[in-house]
Amino acid sequence: MFRKVLDYAGEKRRLTYLAALLMLVGTICSVIPYLFIYQLLKPLLLKEPITFGYVIWRLAAIAVFAVLYAVLYIKGLDLSHYTAYHTLKNLRVSLQGTLEQQPLGMIQEKGVGAIKKLFTDDIETIELLLAHALPEGFANLTMPLLIYIAMFFVDWKLALLSLASLPLGILSMGMMFRSGMSKMGPYYEAGQKMNNTIIEYINGMEVVKVFNRSGDSYKRLERDIVNYRDFTLDWFRSCWPWMALYNSMIPTVALVTLPLGAYFVLTGLSTLPNLALVLCMSFGIGAPLLRALSFASTLPQINYKIEELEKAMAGAPLRQKELDFKGKDRHIRFEDVHFAYEEAEVLHGITLDIPEGGMTALVGESGSGKSTLAKLLVHFYDVTQGSIRLGGQDIRDMRLEALNRQISYVAQEQFLFNTSLLENIRQGDLSATDEQVMAAAEKAQCGEFLKRLPQGIHTMAGDGGKQLSGGERQRISLARAILKNAPIVVLDEATAFMDPENEERMNEAISEVIRNKTVIVIAHRLQSIIRADQICALDHGNLVATGTHEELLQGCAKYRQLWKAAEESFAWGVETTHMGGDQA
């Protein structure tokens, strides 16, 4: 465990070793004053004469070693913390690199709360290991061992007495570990679940309030928080009694030494000066020994979190090669594509050709696999079986960056960074000039709402784009796609927030995005895709038919069912609007 973490320290790990050495020397300096105290006591015990100078020099030595202890220990802590935070930086950078190599879909499935906990809470816990447990634990454990060895040279009988409290203390610590380890996994799982629920609750608060679902939503939040509380208290209750026992037993080195040692002196088995020396030395054992063992109690937690980090870093990377796009054209072929989320297969052997330069629409009920196909094309996941080819080249045989240059993916929900709208649009092409960005915004029909904003296109989007409406965010995302100007465009429910007032503008914006492109459209509004060159009907992960709108109406029962439902919903929407007008 130590070696794995120290690997991330790189050349700075030597500072950790130096910190441990400084703390060890500092700890020795903290014990030496007890020897000078013994030298002050010995003449008194033997009724020997003592001079003023004898006392002054030893008091001065005690003060010097106390100062040395403070200076060396603080310097050691300073070095260990410097190394620790350097290592945490390397860990986070390494984790970031690993996550970037994993399928984006898998990262999204982990949940924001779990990833946030991984990057912040779990990695931060390792600081305890590097800055304290390793250097301080080494120093505070080595020092008592040296003292015990010295005690055996002074009087082996008294040294054995001073060890009497250790077995009970160590046994108590072992029982604490045994009791706590079985509860550690459920405790951390409850913490991750609570983090995800809190983030989901905050992000969905607007919907919760609008639809008066605060009761149900709060119950789930309360349940997960209470669940975490109960796991925490259950874990602590099982550990606290043993923790209290070993904390009270281990420091009491003189518990047996003092009464039995006094008996040994009275019976002549030991001498009074030896007893005084062993007692003085024992006073220097309790604090460092307890501190060293207190770090031992945290090691299982740290070890668990390191294992979680390793699992995250050991995730299978996205299959890709360091090759550019070598396809002969932009013809897309799904060949016997199977895909499973964990154990449940959601696509069952789909074979589909999407010709270059045309519009292909994917239709089907929710859960039929439309969006999954689109995400597989942009390589959010690796296919479980089969292949996806672009211009004859397997998308796994090219770099993800090379594939991304060929495809613009416009999803239903588009994330906006908390920077200006100008810079948000520029994400489509970081080399674009301001004039090119503003031209893309005009083509995406953003001009109307940009004029209303206080700083126009230079207005800050806010966290996640909260300064804009859903339709406005979609038009910003369309502007990105226009600026990117990729030869293939995937529109995954890109008109989901379209309202009647903006329908014409949104259609004009989309027409700019798809001009002279290979287009794949996923839409529930079948009226918007009746002119598509090819419509693919999916049902429960199976491709049931392909053809034009008229061909599918004639030959595909599933498509007729979808079209009938679409006509009914369209008629219902018109009637509702008419009724609203009458009421007005």
C-alpha positions as CSV (number, residue, x, y, z in Angstrom):
1,M,0.0,0.0,0.0
2,F,2.8,2.5,1.0
3,R,4.7,1.6,-2.1
4,K,1.8,2.1,-4.4
5,V,1.0,5.5,-3.1
6,L,4.7,6.6,-2.9
7,D,5.1,5.7,-6.6
8,Y,3.0,8.8,-7.3
9,A,5.4,10.9,-5.2
10,G,8.1,10.5,-7.8
11,E,11.4,12.1,-6.9
12,K,9.7,13.8,-4.0
13,R,9.4,10.5,-2.1
14,R,12.9,11.1,-0.7
15,L,11.5,14.0,1.2
16,T,9.1,11.7,2.9
17,Y,12.0,9.5,4.0
18,L,13.9,12.6,5.2
19,A,10.8,13.8,7.1
20,A,10.5,10.4,8.8
21,L,14.2,10.6,9.8
22,L,13.8,14.1,11.2
23,M,10.8,13.1,13.2
24,L,12.6,10.1,14.5
25,V,15.5,12.2,15.7
26,G,13.0,14.7,17.1
27,T,11.2,11.9,19.0
28,I,14.5,10.7,20.4
29,C,15.1,14.3,21.5
30,S,11.8,14.3,23.3
31,V,12.8,11.2,25.3
32,I,16.3,12.2,26.3
33,P,15.1,14.8,28.9
34,Y,13.8,11.8,30.9
35,L,17.3,10.5,31.2
36,F,18.5,13.9,32.6
37,I,15.6,13.8,35.0
38,Y,16.8,10.4,36.1
39,Q,20.3,11.9,36.6
40,L,18.7,14.5,38.9
41,L,16.8,11.9,40.8
42,K,19.6,9.3,41.2
43,P,21.7,11.4,43.7
44,L,18.6,12.0,45.8
45,L,17.7,8.4,45.8
46,L,21.2,7.3,46.8
47,K,21.6,10.3,49.1
48,E,24.7,11.5,47.2
49,P,25.8,15.1,47.3
50,I,24.6,17.3,44.3
51,T,26.0,20.7,43.2
52,F,24.2,23.7,41.7
53,G,26.1,23.4,38.5
54,Y,25.1,19.7,38.1
55,V,21.5,20.7,38.3
56,I,21.8,23.8,36.0
57,W,23.5,21.8,33.2
58,R,20.9,19.1,33.2
59,L,18.1,21.6,33.2
60,A,19.7,23.4,30.3
61,A,20.1,20.1,28.5
62,I,16.4,19.4,29.0
63,A,15.5,22.8,27.5
64,V,17.9,22.3,24.5
65,F,16.5,18.9,23.7
66,A,12.9,20.2,24.0
67,V,13.7,22.9,21.5
68,L,15.4,20.4,19.2
69,Y,12.4,18.2,19.4
70,A,10.1,21.0,18.4
71,V,12.3,22.2,15.5
72,L,13.0,18.8,14.1
73,Y,9.5,17.5,14.4
74,I,7.9,20.6,12.8
75,K,10.5,20.6,10.0
76,G,9.7,16.9,9.4
77,L,5.9,17.7,9.3
78,D,6.6,20.5,6.9
79,L,8.5,18.2,4.5
80,S,5.9,15.4,4.8
81,H,3.0,17.7,4.0
82,Y,4.9,19.2,1.0
83,T,5.4,15.7,-0.4
84,A,1.9,14.6,0.5
85,Y,0.2,17.4,-1.5
86,H,2.6,17.0,-4.4
87,T,1.5,13.3,-4.4
88,L,-2.2,14.1,-4.2
89,K,-1.7,16.4,-7.2
90,N,-0.1,13.5,-9.1
91,L,-2.9,11.1,-8.0
92,R,-5.6,13.5,-9.2
93,V,-3.8,14.1,-12.5
94,S,-3.4,10.3,-13.0
95,L,-7.0,9.7,-12.1
96,Q,-8.1,12.4,-14.6
97,G,-6.0,10.8,-17.3
98,T,-7.4,7.4,-16.6
99,L,-11.0,8.6,-16.6
100,E,-10.4,10.4,-19.8
101,Q,-9.4,7.1,-21.4
102,Q,-12.5,5.3,-20.2
103,P,-15.8,5.3,-22.1
104,L,-17.7,8.5,-21.4
105,G,-20.9,6.6,-20.9
106,M,-19.3,4.6,-18.1
107,I,-18.1,7.8,-16.4
108,Q,-21.6,9.2,-16.5
109,E,-23.0,6.0,-15.0
110,K,-20.7,6.4,-11.9
111,G,-22.6,9.6,-11.0
112,V,-21.4,13.0,-10.2
113,G,-21.4,12.4,-6.4
114,A,-19.2,9.3,-6.6
115,I,-16.7,11.0,-8.9
116,K,-16.6,14.1,-6.7
117,K,-16.0,11.9,-3.6
118,L,-13.3,10.1,-5.5
119,F,-11.4,13.2,-6.6
120,T,-11.8,15.1,-3.3
121,D,-12.7,13.1,-0.2
122,D,-11.0,9.8,-0.9
123,I,-7.8,11.3,-2.4
124,E,-7.7,13.9,0.4
125,T,-7.7,11.0,3.0
126,I,-4.5,9.7,1.6
127,E,-2.9,12.9,2.8
128,L,-3.1,11.4,6.3
129,L,-1.1,8.4,5.2
130,L,1.6,10.4,3.5
131,A,1.9,13.4,5.8
132,H,1.3,11.6,9.1
133,A,0.9,7.9,9.2
134,L,4.1,7.1,7.2
135,P,6.7,9.5,8.7
136,E,5.1,10.0,12.1
137,G,4.1,6.4,12.5
138,F,7.6,5.3,11.7
139,A,9.2,7.7,14.1
140,N,6.7,7.1,16.9
141,L,6.9,3.4,16.6
142,T,10.7,3.2,16.3
143,M,11.3,5.3,19.4
144,P,9.4,3.0,21.8
145,L,11.2,-0.1,20.4
146,L,14.5,1.6,21.1
147,I,13.5,2.4,24.6
148,Y,12.3,-1.1,25.3
149,I,15.6,-2.5,24.1
150,A,17.4,0.0,26.4
151,M,15.2,-1.1,29.3
152,F,16.3,-4.8,28.8
153,F,19.9,-3.7,29.1
154,V,19.1,-1.8,32.3
155,D,17.0,-4.5,34.0
156,W,15.2,-7.3,32.0
157,K,12.8,-8.0,34.8
158,L,11.5,-4.4,35.0
159,A,11.5,-4.3,31.2
160,L,9.1,-7.3,31.0
161,L,6.9,-5.6,33.6
162,S,6.7,-2.5,31.4
163,L,5.4,-4.7,28.5
164,A,2.5,-6.1,30.5
165,S,-0.1,-3.6,29.3
166,L,0.7,-4.0,25.6
167,P,-0.9,-7.4,24.9
168,L,-4.3,-6.2,26.2
169,G,-4.0,-3.0,24.3
170,I,-3.0,-4.7,21.1
171,L,-5.8,-7.3,21.6
172,S,-8.3,-4.5,22.0
173,M,-7.1,-2.9,18.8
174,G,-7.3,-6.2,16.9
175,M,-10.9,-6.6,18.1
176,M,-11.7,-3.1,16.9
177,F,-10.3,-3.9,13.4
178,R,-12.2,-7.1,13.2
179,S,-15.5,-5.4,14.2
180,G,-15.0,-2.4,12.0
181,M,-13.7,-4.0,8.8
182,S,-17.0,-5.9,8.1
183,K,-18.9,-2.7,8.2
184,M,-16.5,-0.5,6.2
185,G,-17.8,-1.4,2.7
186,P,-21.5,-0.7,3.4
187,Y,-20.5,2.5,5.2
188,Y,-18.7,3.9,2.1
189,E,-21.4,2.7,-0.3
190,A,-24.0,4.5,1.8
191,G,-21.8,7.7,1.6
192,Q,-21.5,7.5,-2.2
193,K,-25.2,6.9,-2.5
194,M,-26.0,9.9,-0.3
195,N,-23.6,12.2,-2.3
196,N,-25.3,11.2,-5.6
197,T,-28.8,11.8,-4.1
198,I,-27.9,15.2,-2.7
199,I,-26.5,16.4,-6.1
200,E,-29.5,14.9,-7.9
201,Y,-31.9,16.6,-5.4
202,I,-30.2,20.0,-5.9
203,N,-30.0,19.8,-9.7
204,G,-33.6,18.7,-9.9
205,M,-35.0,21.1,-7.4
206,E,-36.7,23.3,-10.1
207,V,-38.6,20.3,-11.4
208,V,-39.5,19.1,-7.9
209,K,-41.0,22.5,-7.0
210,V,-42.9,23.0,-10.3
211,F,-44.6,19.6,-10.0
212,N,-45.0,19.7,-6.2
213,R,-42.9,16.5,-5.8
214,S,-40.9,17.9,-2.9
215,G,-42.5,15.4,-0.5
216,D,-41.4,12.3,-2.5
217,S,-38.0,13.8,-3.4
218,Y,-37.3,14.9,0.1
219,K,-38.2,11.4,1.4
220,R,-35.6,9.8,-0.8
221,L,-33.0,12.4,0.3
222,E,-33.9,11.9,3.9
223,R,-33.8,8.1,3.6
224,D,-30.3,8.1,2.1
225,I,-29.0,10.6,4.7
226,V,-30.6,8.6,7.5
227,N,-29.2,5.4,6.0
228,Y,-25.7,7.0,6.0
229,R,-26.1,8.2,9.6
230,D,-27.2,4.7,10.7
231,F,-24.3,3.0,9.0
232,T,-21.9,5.5,10.5
233,L,-23.2,5.2,14.0
234,D,-23.4,1.4,13.7
235,W,-19.8,1.3,12.6
236,F,-18.7,3.7,15.4
237,R,-20.6,1.9,18.1
238,S,-18.9,-1.4,17.2
239,C,-15.5,0.2,17.4
240,W,-15.7,2.8,20.2
241,P,-15.6,0.4,23.2
242,W,-12.5,-1.3,21.9
243,M,-11.0,2.0,21.0
244,A,-11.5,3.4,24.5
245,L,-10.0,0.2,26.0
246,Y,-6.7,0.3,23.9
247,N,-6.4,4.1,24.4
248,S,-6.6,3.6,28.2
249,M,-4.3,0.5,28.3
250,I,-1.4,1.2,26.0
251,P,-0.1,4.5,27.6
252,T,-0.2,2.9,31.1
253,V,3.3,1.4,30.8
254,A,3.9,2.0,34.5
255,L,0.7,0.3,35.6
256,V,2.4,-3.0,36.5
257,T,6.0,-1.7,36.6
258,L,5.5,0.6,39.6
259,P,3.9,-1.8,42.2
260,L,5.8,-4.9,41.2
261,G,9.0,-3.0,40.6
262,A,8.7,-1.6,44.1
263,Y,8.3,-5.2,45.4
264,F,11.4,-6.3,43.4
265,V,13.4,-3.5,45.0
266,L,12.2,-4.4,48.5
267,T,13.1,-8.1,47.9
268,G,16.5,-7.2,46.3
269,L,15.6,-8.5,42.8
270,S,16.1,-5.0,41.5
271,T,17.7,-1.7,42.6
272,L,16.0,1.6,43.3
273,P,18.0,3.5,40.7
274,N,17.2,0.9,38.0
275,L,13.5,1.2,38.9
276,A,13.7,5.0,38.7
277,L,15.5,4.8,35.3
278,V,13.0,2.3,33.9
279,L,10.1,4.5,35.1
280,C,11.6,7.6,33.6
281,M,12.1,5.8,30.3
282,S,8.5,4.4,30.4
283,F,7.2,8.0,30.6
284,G,8.6,8.5,27.1
285,I,6.9,5.5,25.6
286,G,3.2,6.0,26.1
287,A,2.5,9.1,24.0
288,P,4.6,8.1,20.9
289,L,3.3,4.5,21.0
290,L,-0.3,5.6,21.3
291,R,0.2,8.0,18.4
292,A,1.8,5.4,16.2
293,L,-1.0,2.9,16.9
294,S,-3.6,5.6,16.3
295,F,-2.4,5.8,12.7
296,A,-2.6,2.0,12.5
297,S,-6.4,2.3,13.2
298,T,-6.8,4.5,10.2
299,L,-4.9,2.3,7.8
300,P,-7.9,0.0,6.9
301,Q,-9.9,3.1,5.9
302,I,-7.0,4.5,3.8
303,N,-6.4,1.0,2.3
304,Y,-10.1,0.8,1.3
305,K,-10.0,4.1,-0.4
306,I,-6.8,3.3,-2.2
307,E,-8.5,0.1,-3.4
308,E,-11.4,2.2,-4.7
309,L,-9.0,4.5,-6.5
310,E,-7.3,1.5,-8.0
311,K,-10.6,0.1,-9.2
312,A,-11.4,3.5,-10.8
313,M,-8.0,3.6,-12.4
314,A,-8.2,-0.1,-13.5
315,G,-11.4,0.4,-15.5
316,A,-11.1,-0.9,-19.1
317,P,-10.1,2.0,-21.3
318,L,-11.9,2.9,-24.5
319,R,-10.6,0.7,-27.3
320,Q,-8.9,3.1,-29.7
321,K,-5.6,3.3,-31.7
322,E,-3.4,6.2,-32.4
323,L,-4.5,6.5,-36.0
324,D,-6.2,9.3,-37.9
325,F,-9.3,8.9,-39.9
326,K,-8.4,6.9,-43.0
327,G,-11.9,6.2,-44.3
328,K,-12.6,6.5,-48.0
329,D,-15.9,8.4,-47.4
330,R,-18.5,9.1,-44.7
331,H,-20.6,6.0,-45.2
332,I,-21.5,4.6,-41.8
333,R,-22.1,0.9,-41.2
334,F,-23.3,-0.9,-38.0
335,E,-22.4,-4.5,-38.5
336,D,-24.0,-7.1,-36.1
337,V,-23.8,-4.6,-33.2
338,H,-24.6,-6.0,-29.8
339,F,-24.4,-3.8,-26.6
340,A,-25.1,-4.5,-23.0
341,Y,-25.3,-2.2,-20.0
342,E,-23.5,-4.3,-17.4
343,E,-25.4,-7.7,-17.8
344,A,-28.5,-6.5,-19.7
345,E,-28.2,-6.5,-23.4
346,V,-30.0,-3.6,-25.0
347,L,-29.0,-3.9,-28.7
348,H,-29.3,-7.3,-30.3
349,G,-27.3,-7.7,-33.5
350,I,-28.2,-4.6,-35.4
351,T,-26.9,-4.3,-39.0
352,L,-27.5,-0.9,-40.6
353,D,-26.1,1.2,-43.4
354,I,-26.2,5.0,-43.3
355,P,-25.3,6.4,-46.7
356,E,-23.1,9.5,-47.0
357,G,-24.8,12.8,-47.6
358,G,-28.3,11.8,-46.7
359,M,-30.6,12.0,-43.7
360,T,-31.3,8.9,-41.6
361,A,-33.9,9.0,-38.8
362,L,-34.0,6.6,-35.9
363,V,-37.5,6.1,-34.5
364,G,-38.9,3.9,-31.8
365,E,-40.4,4.0,-28.3
366,S,-38.4,5.0,-25.4
367,G,-35.9,2.3,-24.5
368,S,-35.8,1.0,-28.1
369,G,-32.1,1.7,-28.5
370,K,-32.1,4.9,-30.6
371,S,-29.8,7.0,-28.3
372,T,-27.7,4.0,-27.6
373,L,-26.9,3.6,-31.3
374,A,-26.0,7.3,-31.5
375,K,-23.7,7.1,-28.5
376,L,-22.0,4.0,-29.8
377,L,-21.3,5.9,-33.1
378,V,-19.6,8.8,-31.2
379,H,-17.8,6.1,-29.2
380,F,-19.3,6.9,-25.8
381,Y,-19.1,3.1,-25.3
382,D,-17.4,0.2,-26.9
383,V,-19.7,-2.3,-28.6
384,T,-20.0,-5.6,-26.9
385,Q,-19.9,-7.4,-30.2
386,G,-19.8,-6.5,-33.8
387,S,-18.3,-3.3,-35.3
388,I,-19.1,0.3,-36.4
389,R,-17.3,1.5,-39.5
390,L,-16.9,4.9,-40.9
391,G,-15.8,5.0,-44.5
392,G,-14.8,1.3,-44.1
393,Q,-12.6,2.1,-41.0
394,D,-13.5,0.6,-37.7
395,I,-14.0,3.5,-35.3
396,R,-11.9,1.6,-32.7
397,D,-9.0,1.8,-35.1
398,M,-8.8,5.6,-34.8
399,R,-8.1,8.1,-32.1
400,L,-11.2,9.5,-30.4
401,E,-10.1,13.0,-31.3
402,A,-9.9,11.9,-35.0
403,L,-13.5,10.5,-34.8
404,N,-14.7,13.6,-33.0
405,R,-13.5,15.8,-35.9
406,Q,-15.8,13.8,-38.2
407,I,-18.9,14.0,-36.1
408,S,-20.9,16.8,-34.4
409,Y,-23.1,15.3,-31.7
410,V,-26.0,17.6,-30.5
411,A,-27.9,16.1,-27.6
412,Q,-31.1,17.0,-25.9
413,E,-29.2,18.4,-22.9
414,Q,-26.2,20.5,-23.7
415,F,-23.8,21.7,-21.0
416,L,-22.6,25.3,-21.0
417,F,-19.5,26.4,-19.1
418,N,-19.7,29.3,-16.7
419,T,-17.9,31.6,-19.2
420,S,-19.1,33.9,-21.9
421,L,-21.5,32.6,-24.6
422,L,-18.8,33.6,-27.1
423,E,-16.4,31.1,-25.5
424,N,-19.1,28.5,-25.1
425,I,-19.7,28.6,-28.9
426,R,-16.0,28.6,-29.6
427,Q,-15.8,25.1,-28.0
428,G,-16.8,23.9,-31.5
429,D,-13.5,25.2,-32.9
430,L,-11.0,26.7,-30.5
431,S,-9.1,28.3,-33.4
432,A,-12.1,30.3,-34.6
433,T,-12.0,34.1,-34.6
434,D,-14.6,36.2,-32.8
435,E,-16.2,37.0,-36.2
436,Q,-16.5,33.3,-37.1
437,V,-18.1,32.6,-33.7
438,M,-20.6,35.4,-34.1
439,A,-21.5,34.3,-37.6
440,A,-22.2,30.8,-36.3
441,A,-24.4,32.3,-33.6
442,E,-26.4,34.2,-36.3
443,K,-26.8,31.1,-38.4
444,A,-28.1,29.2,-35.3
445,Q,-30.7,31.9,-34.8
446,C,-29.2,33.2,-31.6
447,G,-29.2,36.9,-32.5
448,E,-32.7,37.5,-31.2
449,F,-32.1,36.5,-27.6
450,L,-28.4,37.7,-27.6
451,K,-29.7,41.2,-28.2
452,R,-31.8,41.0,-25.0
453,L,-28.9,40.0,-22.8
454,P,-27.0,42.8,-21.0
455,Q,-23.7,42.1,-22.6
456,G,-24.9,40.3,-25.7
457,I,-22.7,37.4,-26.8
458,H,-20.2,38.3,-24.0
459,T,-22.8,37.5,-21.3
460,M,-21.7,34.8,-18.8
461,A,-23.7,31.6,-19.2
462,G,-23.8,30.9,-15.5
463,D,-23.3,27.4,-13.9
464,G,-24.5,24.9,-16.4
465,G,-26.0,27.7,-18.6
466,K,-28.6,28.6,-16.1
467,Q,-28.8,32.2,-17.5
468,L,-30.5,30.8,-20.6
469,S,-33.7,28.9,-21.3
470,G,-33.6,25.3,-22.5
471,G,-34.4,26.4,-26.1
472,E,-31.7,29.1,-26.0
473,R,-29.1,26.6,-24.7
474,Q,-30.0,24.3,-27.6
475,R,-29.4,27.1,-30.1
476,I,-26.0,27.8,-28.5
477,S,-25.2,24.1,-28.9
478,L,-26.3,24.3,-32.6
479,A,-24.0,27.2,-33.0
480,R,-21.2,25.1,-31.7
481,A,-22.0,22.4,-34.3
482,I,-22.2,25.0,-37.1
483,L,-18.8,26.3,-36.1
484,K,-17.3,22.8,-35.8
485,N,-18.6,22.1,-39.4
486,A,-18.1,18.3,-39.1
487,P,-19.2,16.2,-42.1
488,I,-21.5,14.0,-40.0
489,V,-24.2,15.4,-37.7
490,V,-26.0,13.5,-35.0
491,L,-29.1,15.2,-33.6
492,D,-30.3,13.3,-30.5
493,E,-33.6,14.9,-29.5
494,A,-32.0,18.2,-30.3
495,T,-35.4,19.9,-30.7
496,A,-36.7,18.7,-27.3
497,F,-37.1,22.2,-25.9
498,M,-38.6,23.7,-29.1
499,D,-41.7,25.8,-28.5
500,P,-44.2,27.0,-31.2
501,E,-42.9,30.6,-31.2
502,N,-39.3,29.4,-31.9
503,E,-40.1,26.4,-34.1
504,E,-39.3,28.3,-37.3
505,R,-36.0,29.7,-35.9
506,M,-35.0,26.3,-34.6
507,N,-35.7,24.6,-37.9
508,E,-33.7,27.3,-39.7
509,A,-30.8,26.7,-37.3
510,I,-30.9,23.0,-37.8
511,S,-31.0,23.4,-41.6
512,E,-27.7,25.3,-41.2
513,V,-26.2,22.5,-39.1
514,I,-27.1,19.8,-41.6
515,R,-26.4,21.5,-44.9
516,N,-24.5,19.2,-47.1
517,K,-23.9,16.8,-44.2
518,T,-24.5,13.1,-43.4
519,V,-27.3,13.5,-40.8
520,I,-28.6,11.1,-38.2
521,V,-31.7,12.3,-36.4
522,I,-33.3,10.8,-33.3
523,A,-36.8,12.3,-32.7
524,H,-40.1,11.4,-31.1
525,R,-41.9,14.0,-33.3
526,L,-42.3,11.8,-36.4
527,Q,-43.8,14.8,-38.4
528,S,-40.3,16.4,-38.4
529,I,-38.6,13.4,-40.2
530,I,-41.1,12.3,-42.8
531,R,-38.8,13.7,-45.6
532,A,-35.8,11.7,-44.3
533,D,-34.0,9.7,-47.0
534,Q,-34.1,6.7,-44.7
535,I,-36.1,5.9,-41.5
536,C,-35.0,3.1,-39.2
537,A,-37.7,1.7,-36.9
538,L,-36.4,0.1,-33.7
539,D,-38.2,-2.0,-31.1
540,H,-36.6,-3.3,-27.9
541,G,-33.1,-3.2,-29.3
542,N,-33.9,-4.7,-32.6
543,L,-34.0,-3.1,-36.0
544,V,-37.4,-4.1,-37.4
545,A,-37.5,-2.1,-40.7
546,T,-35.8,0.6,-42.8
547,G,-37.2,2.7,-45.6
548,T,-38.9,5.9,-46.5
549,H,-41.9,7.2,-44.6
550,E,-44.3,5.9,-47.3
551,E,-42.6,2.5,-47.5
552,L,-42.7,2.0,-43.7
553,L,-46.4,3.0,-43.5
554,Q,-47.1,0.3,-46.1
555,G,-44.8,-2.4,-44.8
556,C,-44.0,-2.0,-41.1
557,A,-46.7,-2.5,-38.4
558,K,-44.5,-1.0,-35.7
559,Y,-44.0,2.2,-37.7
560,R,-47.7,2.5,-38.4
561,Q,-48.3,2.2,-34.7
562,L,-45.8,5.0,-33.9
563,W,-47.2,7.2,-36.7
564,K,-50.8,6.7,-35.4
565,A,-49.7,7.7,-31.9
566,A,-47.8,10.7,-33.3
567,E,-50.9,11.9,-35.3
568,E,-53.1,11.5,-32.2
569,S,-50.7,13.5,-30.0
570,F,-50.4,16.2,-32.7
571,A,-54.2,16.5,-33.0
572,W,-54.5,16.7,-29.2
573,G,-51.9,19.4,-29.1
574,V,-53.8,21.5,-31.7
575,E,-57.2,21.0,-30.0
576,T,-55.7,22.0,-26.6
577,T,-54.3,25.2,-28.1
578,H,-57.6,26.0,-29.7
579,M,-59.5,25.5,-26.4
580,G,-57.0,27.7,-24.7
581,G,-57.7,30.4,-27.2
582,D,-61.5,30.2,-26.7
583,Q,-61.0,30.4,-22.9
584,A,-58.9,33.6,-23.4
